[in-house]
């Protein structure tokens, strides 16, 4: 009898989960390729990051170009393989920024802060670079390792115990975000399992996190976003959840029900919402792919899209810009493009 009751409970739980998934409203939307005017010798690669500034100008950090290795004084120096492009608000190509940057190897994300500084996050070099509005480098976080190794696919990344070294020795950083006091937080979680906190001048304050599935632990920290109340949302990809922390790293709650979160974004303004992608993994481009719109308490408002290659479908979404709630920019690794998505309110 006991086994029968346990089996019934398991079936009921699975049924409720399936029903809950089926009841998520579908959001109607339209999509287009917004970028144009590329020079003949420039091509879009994997669109790892996309972000807009306060004027609506678009920045794309992409995995493309020609990686090279040169001999330094005491070691080989690698660069290239990632490029940062700037477009007008209408999507017309304007320029490239940070050409041949020492830290541009394997693009992971780009963000724009409240003062319109542009921040690139590079997984392979392990560096976060801050650019001013003219494209000049004003801050560099972390140092490239002495020996470079090719990044493994997401599902093969080795897990690292603990929170890593004090300070900024990143092990595959994935994202960056800022609180209302100007402190910034780096998701250092591709080959590590931590969030690192810094003050506005780039001085390390603290780490939190370790490898695992318990509260406050991570298994691939893939994204980070902060709301107007300074709650910190961390995409814990392989644990299929978002964990919410205060600015000291204390766990507040977790949210689930949207698959494996990779890209995430919180809208500005007094009534904020979140967008989260259930990004299909690199080894199976035909599953998942939808993007969820959510309240900040985890309540799912609706979802849109599916895996695929056509406009209006998504292939491994790695970046979402939601400067405007119903006008999004979506960066895809699998389809080598950015889409402008307009949701019906």
Buried (B, 14 or more C-beta within 10 A) or exposed (E): EEEEEEEEEEEEEEEEEEEEEEEBEEBEBEBEEBBEEEEEEBEBBBBBBBBBBEEBBBBBBBBBBEBEEEEEEEEEBBBBBBBBBBBBEEBEBEEBBBEEBBBBBBBBBBBBBEEEBBBBBBBBBBBBBBBBEEBEBEBBBBEBBEEBEEBEEBEEBEBBEEBBBEBBBBBBBBBBBBBEEEBBBBBBBBBBBBBBBBEEEBEBBBBBBBBBEEEBBBBBBBBBBBBBEBBBBBBBBBBBBBBBBEBEBEBEEBBEBBBBBBBBBBBEEEEBBBBBBBBBBBEEBEEBBBBBBBEBEBEBBBBBBBBBEEBBBBBBBBBBBBBBBBBBBBBBBBBBBBBBBBBEE
